Amino acid sequence: MAGCFGVRLLHWGPLLAFTIIGVITTFTISCHLQWWPVSTAGGAIDMFFFLLWNTLTLYNLISAAFSGPGYVPNGWKPENSEDTQYLQYCHLCEGYKAPRSHHCRKCQRCVCKMDHHCPWINNCVGHFNHGSFTSFLFFAPCGCIHALFILIPSMYRAINRGDYLRSGRTDVPFVGISNEVFIGSMFSVSLSIGVTVALLVLLYIQMKSILRNQTGIEAWICDKAEYRVRDEDEDEEFTYPYHLGRWKNFCQVFHFRRRPELNGVYWPVVEGCDQYTLTVEQLKQKQEKKDRSVVYGIQETYAGNICPCSKGCRVFCCPPCTDEPRIKLSIGDRILVSRWKKHWLYGEKLTTEKIPGSKRIRGWFPRRCAVELVDQDEILSPENDKKNA
């Protein structure tokens, strides 16, 4: 277990987060001891609360990283085998995706109620660690704002210490810091402002998500459901099944128990919906996406570079703004393209054989490398479709 903890921390995200916290804390305490010594009651109380914010920030950051979001067991399937028709199948986990779960290509697991993969905790944010992650987003700005109220007055008094000494005032604490500490304090002020702004924006997004009981992925699904063309036998309007009211939604994430009561697979839903209301909508959107996908043939090799210099200035300067992978291509490959940009395409490589448990090869590639194949009906015929399913 200790080795797992070490691997979780040995990543640029947690290391950078700990470094930022350490830098701000070090210079803040250094200034605090001069500006408001802990020998006074007020100074001791102020220092206690500053260290409290830091402790809670670190605790929730580590808790979110180590507790994890919760994962759907490999090979999972519903108790009623007939319900598999309402679920997507994950070839990598060799099981069905439970309601609200999604496969994370970085964690290489199906994550319960996945919201997103966060580099700062080197883990996904999902069902079991959503509360800890959101608490981290709250306490970190509290500590940074408190640090600003210590650093800025301390630096001001350090700059004007000559005036205070000449005036003979004894009611103002003397603050004398070296040039190195002054530069470090200025840097800490910049870090505190940047962290506060960034995390408060993320906190707002997460709280809105929590009060709606809707992850970022589910919000995207609901947006597409609103504009999807429906068949005659479908209901006119899609009902999101997990919005139980703000207080109940809030209590699903924040609680006094170590782990939530819900297991991350089965969820309470609103009246008129069932466990598979959202998954059925997902399947229909997937089918619609497949129907509008187009097969392209590769006529120019591509090595999978993020910004390929050899593919032209426009391709180099206008890469997709996403962390999704690029796909290596050779002449003669066929790609089922499902998304388009002006100079880039996103799709999945088609193969004649599908090995069980093999990874689907998907990613972005330059548009100039491919040409649309004319006979789409023959390429996506039922026989070929079975081979590529």
C-alpha positions in Angstrom: 0.0 0.0 0.0 2.9 2.4 0.8 4.2 1.8 -2.7 0.9 2.7 -4.2 0.8 6.0 -2.2 4.3 6.8 -3.4 3.4 6.2 -7.0 0.3 8.3 -6.6 2.4 11.3 -5.4 5.3 10.9 -7.9 3.5 12.9 -10.6 4.0 16.5 -11.6 0.4 17.4 -10.5 0.6 16.5 -6.7 4.3 17.6 -6.6 3.5 21.0 -8.0 0.5 21.4 -5.7 2.7 20.5 -2.6 5.4 22.9 -3.8 3.0 25.8 -4.2 1.5 25.1 -0.7 5.0 24.8 0.8 6.2 28.1 -0.7 3.2 30.1 0.3 3.2 28.6 3.8 7.0 29.1 4.4 7.1 32.8 3.5 3.8 33.6 5.2 4.9 32.1 8.5 8.3 34.0 8.2 6.5 37.3 7.8 3.8 36.5 10.3 6.3 35.9 13.1 7.5 39.5 12.7 4.3 41.2 11.8 2.1 39.6 14.4 4.2 37.5 16.8 2.6 34.4 18.4 3.6 35.7 21.8 0.5 37.8 21.6 -3.0 36.3 21.9 -4.1 37.7 18.6 -1.0 36.5 16.8 -1.4 33.0 18.2 -5.1 32.8 17.2 -4.3 34.1 13.7 -1.4 31.6 13.3 -3.7 28.8 14.4 -6.3 29.5 11.8 -3.7 29.9 9.0 -2.2 26.5 9.9 -5.7 25.1 10.1 -6.5 26.1 6.5 -3.2 24.5 5.4 -3.9 21.3 7.3 -7.4 20.9 5.9 -6.1 21.7 2.4 -3.4 19.0 2.6 -5.8 16.5 4.2 -8.5 16.9 1.5 -5.9 16.9 -1.3 -4.3 13.7 0.0 -7.7 12.1 0.8 -9.0 12.8 -2.8 -5.8 11.4 -4.3 -5.6 8.2 -2.2 -9.3 7.3 -1.6 -10.0 7.5 -5.3 -13.3 7.9 -7.1 -14.4 4.2 -6.9 -14.1 1.8 -9.8 -16.6 -0.5 -11.5 -15.3 -4.1 -10.9 -13.7 -5.7 -14.0 -16.2 -7.9 -15.8 -19.2 -6.3 -14.0 -22.7 -7.0 -15.4 -26.2 -6.2 -14.0 -28.0 -8.8 -11.8 -30.6 -9.2 -14.5 -28.9 -10.3 -17.7 -31.7 -8.7 -19.8 -30.6 -5.3 -18.6 -27.4 -5.5 -20.5 -29.3 -4.2 -23.6 -29.5 -0.8 -21.8 -25.7 -0.6 -21.1 -22.5 0.1 -23.0 -19.9 -2.6 -23.0 -16.3 -1.8 -22.1 -13.9 -4.0 -24.1 -10.9 -2.9 -22.0 -12.5 -3.7 -18.6 -14.3 -6.7 -20.2 -17.6 -5.8 -18.5 -20.6 -3.5 -18.8 -20.4 0.2 -17.8 -22.6 0.8 -14.8 -25.0 3.8 -14.8 -23.1 7.1 -14.5 -19.7 5.4 -15.0 -17.3 6.1 -17.7 -13.9 4.7 -18.8 -10.9 6.8 -18.0 -8.1 6.2 -20.5 -5.5 7.5 -17.9 -6.7 5.4 -15.0 -7.5 2.6 -17.4 -10.6 1.7 -15.4 -14.4 2.4 -15.5 -14.9 5.1 -12.9 -18.0 5.4 -10.8 -19.9 8.7 -11.4 -16.8 10.1 -13.2 -16.6 13.9 -13.4 -13.1 14.4 -14.8 -9.5 13.2 -14.4 -7.6 15.8 -12.3 -3.8 16.0 -12.7 -3.5 17.8 -9.3 -4.5 14.7 -7.5 -3.2 12.3 -10.2 -6.6 10.6 -10.0 -10.1 10.8 -11.3 -12.8 12.9 -9.5 -15.8 10.6 -9.0 -18.3 9.2 -6.5 -16.1 8.5 -3.5 -13.7 11.4 -3.6 -16.0 14.2 -5.0 -16.5 15.6 -1.5 -12.8 15.6 -0.6 -11.9 17.2 -3.9 -14.5 20.0 -3.5 -13.4 20.6 0.1 -9.8 21.0 -1.2 -11.1 23.7 -3.6 -12.7 25.5 -0.7 -9.9 25.4 1.9 -7.0 26.2 -0.4 -8.4 29.7 -1.3 -9.1 30.3 2.4 -5.5 29.7 3.1 -4.3 31.8 0.2 -6.6 34.7 1.1 -5.4 34.6 4.7 -1.8 34.5 3.4 -2.4 37.7 1.4 -3.7 39.5 4.6 -0.3 38.6 6.2 2.1 39.0 3.4 1.0 42.3 2.0 1.0 44.3 5.3 4.3 42.7 6.2 5.9 43.7 3.0 4.5 47.2 3.2 5.9 47.6 6.7 9.3 46.2 5.6 9.5 48.7 2.8 8.6 51.6 5.1 10.5 50.4 8.1 12.8 53.4 8.0 9.9 55.8 8.4 8.5 53.8 11.3 11.9 53.9 13.0 12.4 57.6 12.5 8.9 58.4 13.8 9.7 56.5 17.1 6.4 54.6 17.0 6.3 51.6 19.3 2.7 50.5 18.4 3.8 49.2 15.0 5.7 45.9 14.8 9.1 46.1 13.2 9.4 44.0 10.1 12.9 43.5 8.6 13.3 41.0 5.8 16.2 40.3 3.4 16.1 40.8 -0.3 15.7 37.0 -0.8 12.7 36.8 1.6 11.2 39.9 0.0 11.4 38.4 -3.5 10.0 35.1 -2.2 7.1 37.0 -0.5 6.3 38.8 -3.7 6.3 35.5 -5.5 4.0 34.0 -2.8 1.6 36.9 -3.2 1.4 36.2 -7.0 0.9 32.5 -6.3 -1.8 33.2 -3.7 -3.8 35.5 -6.1 -3.5 33.0 -9.0 -4.5 30.0 -6.9 -7.4 31.8 -5.3 -8.9 33.0 -8.7 -8.4 29.6 -10.4 -9.7 27.4 -7.5 -12.7 29.7 -6.8 -13.7 29.3 -10.5 -13.4 25.5 -10.2 -15.2 25.6 -6.8 -18.2 27.4 -8.5 -18.3 24.8 -11.3 -18.1 21.9 -8.9 -20.8 23.3 -6.5 -23.1 23.9 -9.4 -22.5 20.3 -10.5 -23.2 19.0 -7.0 -26.4 20.9 -6.5 -27.7 19.6 -9.8 -26.3 16.1 -9.1 -24.9 16.3 -12.6 -21.2 15.6 -13.5 -19.5 17.5 -16.4 -19.9 14.5 -18.6 -23.6 14.1 -17.8 -24.2 17.8 -18.5 -22.7 17.3 -21.9 -25.1 14.3 -22.5 -28.1 16.4 -21.4 -27.1 19.2 -23.7 -27.0 16.7 -26.6 -30.3 15.1 -25.5 -32.0 18.5 -25.8 -31.2 18.8 -29.5 -31.3 15.2 -30.6 -33.9 14.4 -33.2 -36.2 11.8 -31.6 -38.1 8.9 -33.1 -41.9 8.9 -33.1 -42.1 6.3 -30.3 -39.9 8.3 -27.9 -40.9 10.7 -25.3 -40.9 14.3 -26.4 -38.6 15.5 -23.7 -35.7 13.8 -21.9 -35.9 13.9 -18.0 -32.6 13.9 -16.2 -33.1 11.1 -13.6 -30.7 12.1 -10.7 -31.8 15.6 -9.7 -33.5 14.8 -6.4 -33.5 18.4 -5.1 -30.5 20.6 -4.0 -30.3 19.4 -0.4 -30.5 15.7 -1.2 -28.0 16.2 -4.0 -25.7 18.0 -1.6 -26.0 15.3 1.0 -24.9 12.6 -1.5 -21.5 14.3 -1.8 -20.9 15.9 1.7 -21.5 13.7 4.7 -19.9 12.8 8.1 -19.3 9.2 7.1 -16.0 8.1 5.7 -17.6 6.7 2.5 -21.0 7.5 0.9 -23.8 5.1 1.5 -24.4 4.6 -2.2 -22.2 2.0 -3.8 -21.6 3.9 -7.0 -23.5 1.4 -9.2 -27.2 1.8 -8.3 -28.7 5.3 -7.8 -31.9 6.8 -6.5 -33.9 8.4 -9.3 -36.8 10.8 -9.7 -40.3 9.6 -10.3 -41.0 8.4 -13.8 -37.3 7.3 -14.4 -35.4 4.1 -13.8 -31.8 3.1 -13.4 -31.3 3.0 -17.2 -32.9 6.3 -18.3 -29.6 8.0 -18.8 -27.8 5.0 -20.3 -30.5 4.4 -22.9 -30.1 8.1 -23.9 -26.4 7.5 -24.2 -26.9 4.5 -26.4 -29.1 6.5 -28.7 -26.6 9.3 -28.9 -23.9 6.8 -29.6 -25.9 5.3 -32.4 -26.7 8.7 -33.9 -23.0 9.5 -33.7 -22.2 6.3 -35.5 -24.8 7.0 -38.2 -23.2 10.3 -39.1 -19.6 9.0 -38.9 -17.7 8.9 -42.2 -14.9 6.6 -43.3 -11.7 8.2 -44.5 -8.8 6.5 -46.2 -5.2 7.6 -45.3 -3.1 8.8 -48.2 -0.3 10.4 -46.2 1.6 9.0 -43.2 1.3 10.8 -39.8 3.7 10.0 -36.8 1.2 11.2 -34.1 3.0 14.5 -33.3 1.0 17.0 -31.3 2.0 19.9 -33.6 3.4 18.4 -36.8 5.7 20.8 -38.6 5.6 18.8 -41.9 1.8 19.1 -42.3 1.6 22.8 -43.0 1.5 26.0 -41.0 -2.2 25.9 -40.4 -2.2 22.4 -39.0 0.8 23.3 -36.8 -0.8 26.5 -35.5 -4.3 25.2 -35.0 -4.1 22.0 -33.0 -7.2 20.7 -31.2 -7.4 22.3 -27.7 -7.8 19.0 -25.8 -5.7 16.4 -24.0 -7.1 13.6 -26.2 -4.4 11.6 -28.0 -3.1 11.8 -31.6 -3.3 8.7 -33.7 -0.4 7.3 -35.8 -1.4 6.5 -39.3 0.1 4.7 -42.3 -1.0 4.9 -46.0 -3.9 2.6 -46.6 -5.4 2.8 -43.1 -9.1 3.4 -42.7 -10.5 5.7 -40.0 -14.1 6.0 -38.9 -14.3 9.8 -38.3 -16.9 11.1 -35.8 -15.7 14.6 -35.2 -14.4 17.4 -37.4 -12.4 20.6 -37.1 -11.2 22.8 -39.8 -7.7 21.2 -40.1 -8.1 18.1 -37.9 -10.2 15.0 -37.7 -11.0 12.6 -34.9 -11.8 9.0 -35.4 -11.1 5.3 -34.7 -8.9 3.1 -36.8 -10.8 0.3 -38.4 -9.3 -3.2 -38.4 -10.4 -6.4 -40.1 -10.1 -8.4 -36.8 -11.0 -7.5 -33.3 -9.0 -9.2 -30.6 -10.9 -9.5 -27.2 -9.5 -7.0 -24.7 -7.5 -5.1 -27.3 -7.4 -1.3 -27.1 -9.4 0.7 -29.5 -7.1 3.1 -31.4 -8.7 6.5 -31.5 -7.3 10.0 -31.8 -6.9 13.2 -33.8 -5.0 13.5 -37.0 -4.5 16.2 -39.7 -7.3 16.4 -42.2 -4.8 16.7 -45.1 -3.7 13.1 -44.5 -7.0 11.6 -45.4 -9.6 11.5 -48.1 -13.3 10.6 -47.7 -14.1 7.2 -49.2 -17.0 7.2 -51.6 -18.7 3.9 -51.0 -19.7 4.3 -47.4 -22.5 1.7 -47.6 -20.1 -1.1 -48.6 -17.5 -0.1 -46.0 -20.1 0.0 -43.2 -22.1 -3.0 -44.3 -23.4 -5.4 -41.6 -20.7 -7.9 -42.3 -17.9 -5.4 -42.0 -19.5 -3.7 -39.1 -19.5 -7.0 -37.2 -15.8 -7.3 -37.8 -15.1 -3.9 -36.4 -17.6 -4.0 -33.5 
